[in-house]
Amino acid sequence: MRRLLLFILPILLIVAIGFTIFGIMQIRFTEERLMDDLQKKAKAVDESIEFSARNIFLNNDLKSANRLVESFQKRERLQGCVVYDKDGKILAITERITDWKDKEKAYLAEVAAKKAPRGALEKFRDSSVYSYILPVTDDENNILGMVEVIYDTSYVFTTLTSLWRRLSISLITLLVLIVLIMLLIQRRIFILPVIRLTEWFRHFQRGETDAFHSIREKDELGKLASEVEQVALSLRVARKIVSEKASERLQKEELWTEDKLRDLIHARLGDNAFFVVSNREPYMHVIDEPTGMVNCIRPASGVVTAMHPVLCACGGTWIAHGGGNADKKFVNSKDKLGVPPEDNRYILKRVWLTKEEEDGYYYGFANEGLWPLSHNTHTRPIFREPDWQMYKKVNQKFADSLLEELPVKPPLIFIQDYHFTLLPKMIKEKRPDAIVALFWHIPWPNPENFAICPYHKEILDGMLGCDLIGFHVQNHCNNFLDTANRLLESRVDTERFSVVRSGKETFIRAFPISVNGHISGSKFNVEPIREIEKLKKEYELKDKIVGLGVDRIDYTKGIIERILAIDRFLEKYPQYKKKFVFIQLAAPSRTHIKRYHDLMGEIDELVEKKNWKYLDGNWKPIIYLKRHFSQDEIEPFYMLADICIVSSLHDGMNLVAKEYVAAKKDLTGSLILSQFTGAARELTDAIQINPYSIEEFADAIKLAIEMPPEEKRKRMENMRKVISENNVYRWAGNIITELAALKKV
């Protein structure tokens, strides 16, 4: 529209200005002509009565004067006539202009003195009239008197107004015709070719150029389309070569790395496009209120931690909710941007949600309903019908956003977590050829618990639109199969580990998620050492045993139990007072939900109470840092900590435990790990605890501190080996390999 206005407005302005100038000249010409004609008529009338007026003045015949002026009473366009003596005194006046005698007439003296006629417009009764006054003289040219004829000029202004109206209508008609003609010309010359080119590119991007090619001409658009085809052909050939070489390298490499995952993607997926859908975006733009500056941050999220390196390795498109308050400023017309900002490796497409949608779908149904339902933390789930309706609406919004991006060839769609249980079925209804996988990042409850949800059938039906559903541990897979078997009309195949519903088979597999990349055994470089020394100085940690907790503030993370265990540890083993410091990094989360808001207050109060209990000089046992920390900020804390405590009451995996092990390149440190986490299945060398048993928990802290260095080193080495081999690239590679093995790719 803006380009159209820029194209048409200059032409319209030129035509309008030119036509207006012509109209003004035409009006002025017509006005001059009419006034000239009026003057001639008035002069002719005055001259025609001059002889009669002379006789009246010579004979002082007032009766004849009155008859003369009354003869103008009914004349069209003539208002009347006035007879003056030589001194300007009125002798007779037409009755209908009697008011004229009250008007000041300074021009009478001038006419009498110059003995020359005068014609001019005069104001009379809130309108204009034309006055023509003729001096009457005797044979010796002595002034006898004056005769004034007064003409109505309203017809002149009526004529001019009518002319203005006709000119305006003509101008408007001309402008409308110009606009219509220009629109037709622009559509024919510009819009239609651009539409055709856009349509061609859309089909080309979706891989339909072989079956659909609307540009056959040899004009510039045809040449452009042809050049793009040549580039595409070269890319297809290059991709084929890369795929073959990737297959060769895949057989040689043993350890899973970013390169190996990329090779697997090329070898297994080929031209298949890769899409990830999650609620949390990998990068968000937020305005720093104190400074007003916009910062691009990576939010704390297990999904982001796991999926970001995968997308960096293989590319693709990540579709997520744009939750940052400055997110809209950094997307293009299709709500997309390249990320990471400093080195674009994949595309992020942001989906916008209203406050009502976010409240109902995210805070309501997902986090007050499904989250507590899936975790054994004795928090009652809340299900509201309006939240469910909003959950369905948002799932459909994400489905629409995703479907418009899908190419013609079967794409691979990887959906993340419990926010999108309805999305797989919505996708399959429109694109049954799409390969859809869902990874459930939290625990899956047993059938009795899941049956609490009033919408369990719709949720299961939506999830079984997938070709593959992944969980962290086998127990969650077993729970899901039992749930589908008992709550839904379906057939569970225990040999193939799949669920068949309405002829559609969905495979269920365990894929323990992990952290980024291969972990080397090299020593610290200079920069982390500086950060560690900075932290020691800032929090007075010199010669202290440092414990660490890194969590979102959530009732599933066991933060309360952790603080109580530290309290009990110091009670039972007072020799560690002033020697032990525990740092809790706590990111506020879901503060709009009452349960989370209350939990924040409960933790604040408990930390303050325990610190007051043991306060001794500048030492306090718990350093509570409540804010959002970036991954770069957390890493030095991992390196600094002698002990990391992960005390989740129930957790699908918990990547903090693995991140801590990955950061301990010097093989120091101890991990205290809840037995109710998925990570406990893999990290068997951690000191495992029941977080509900405060006594056991306190003793575990003592054990972690007093464990011999060689034992710590051996355990850490074993755990690092597990994570090194079963890293996030292997996790993603296993999922893709599974899909290939199931002949879904």
Secondary structure, DSSP 8 states (H G I E B T S, - for coil): -HHHHHHHHHHHHHHHHHHHHHHHHHHHHHHHHHHHHHHHHHHHHHHHTHHHHHHHHHHT-HHHHHHHHHTTTT-TTEEEEEEEETTS-EEEE-GGGGGGGGS--THHHHHHHHT--EEEEEEETTEEEEEEEEEEE-TT--EEEEEEEEEE-HHHHHHHHHHHHHHHHHHHHHHHHHHHHHHHHHIIIIIHHHHHHHHHHHHHHTT-TTT------SSHHHHHHHHHHHHHHHHHHHHHHHHHHHHHHHHH--S--HHHHHHHIIIIITT--EEEEESS-S-EEEE-TTT--EEEE----HHHHHHHHHHHHH--EEEEE--STTGGGG--TTSEEEESTTS--EEEEEE---HHHIIIIIIIIIIIIIHHHHS-S-------HHHHHHHHHHHHHHHHHHHTT--SS--EEEEESGGGSSHHHHHHHH-TTSEEEEE--S----HHHHTTSTTHHHHHHHHTTSSEEEESSHHHHHHHHHHHHHHSS-EEETTTTEEEETTEEEEEEE-----SS--------HHHHHHHHHHHHHTT-TT-EEEEEEEES-TTS-HHHHHHHHHHHHHH-GGGTTTEEEEEEEE---TTSHHHHHHHHHHHHHHHHHHHHH-BTTB-SEEEEES---HHHHHHHHHH-SEEEE--SSBS--HHHHHHHHH-TTS--EEEEETTBGGGGT-TTSEEE-TT-HHHHHHHHHHHHHS-HHHHHHHHHHHHHHHHHS-HHHHHHHHHHHHHHTT--
